Amino acid sequence: MGMRFDIDVAFLDREGQVVAITTMKRHRVGAPRLRARSVVETRAGAFDKWGVVVGDELSISDSSQP
């Protein structure tokens, strides 16, 4: 809440699978997703650029570690 710019939000289930993607307009609050256990937020348009779609599995890693 209170974001000054639009963001993309991917809702993930327990296994990291994308269950929904939405673009949230600035100064708005998103609706909860029942199956979602975590979210990934990025600048608006990034998921399209990266080709992320519902059903994809996302993981977070630290690329600075060997």
C-alpha positions in Angstrom: 0.0 0.0 0.0 1.3 3.4 -0.8 3.4 2.4 -3.8 4.2 5.3 -6.0 4.3 3.2 -9.2 2.6 0.1 -10.6 4.0 -3.4 -9.8 3.6 -6.9 -11.0 2.7 -9.5 -8.3 3.0 -13.2 -8.7 1.2 -15.3 -6.1 2.9 -18.6 -5.3 1.6 -21.8 -3.6 3.6 -23.8 -1.1 5.7 -25.4 -3.8 6.6 -22.1 -5.5 4.2 -22.6 -8.4 2.6 -19.4 -9.8 -1.2 -19.5 -9.1 -2.0 -16.0 -10.3 -0.3 -12.9 -11.7 -1.6 -9.4 -11.5 -0.5 -5.8 -12.1 -1.3 -3.6 -9.1 -1.9 0.0 -9.8 -0.2 2.5 -7.5 -1.9 3.2 -4.2 -4.1 0.1 -4.4 -4.5 -3.0 -2.3 -4.7 -6.4 -4.0 -7.3 -9.1 -3.3 -6.0 -12.2 -1.4 -5.6 -15.5 -3.3 -6.7 -18.5 -1.3 -4.0 -20.9 -2.5 -1.2 -18.4 -2.3 1.4 -18.7 0.5 3.9 -16.1 -0.8 4.3 -13.4 -3.4 7.0 -12.1 -5.6 6.8 -8.4 -6.5 8.6 -6.6 -9.3 8.3 -3.6 -11.6 5.2 -3.6 -13.9 5.8 -5.5 -17.1 8.7 -7.6 -15.8 6.9 -10.9 -15.7 5.8 -10.4 -19.4 9.4 -9.6 -20.3 10.7 -12.7 -18.4 8.0 -14.9 -19.8 6.6 -15.9 -16.4 3.1 -17.3 -16.6 0.6 -19.1 -14.3 1.8 -22.7 -13.7 5.5 -21.8 -13.8 7.6 -22.7 -10.7 9.7 -20.0 -9.3 12.7 -20.3 -6.9 14.8 -17.8 -5.2 18.6 -18.3 -5.1 21.6 -16.2 -4.1 23.7 -16.0 -7.3 26.5 -14.4 -5.4 27.2 -17.7 -3.6 29.5 -20.3 -5.3 
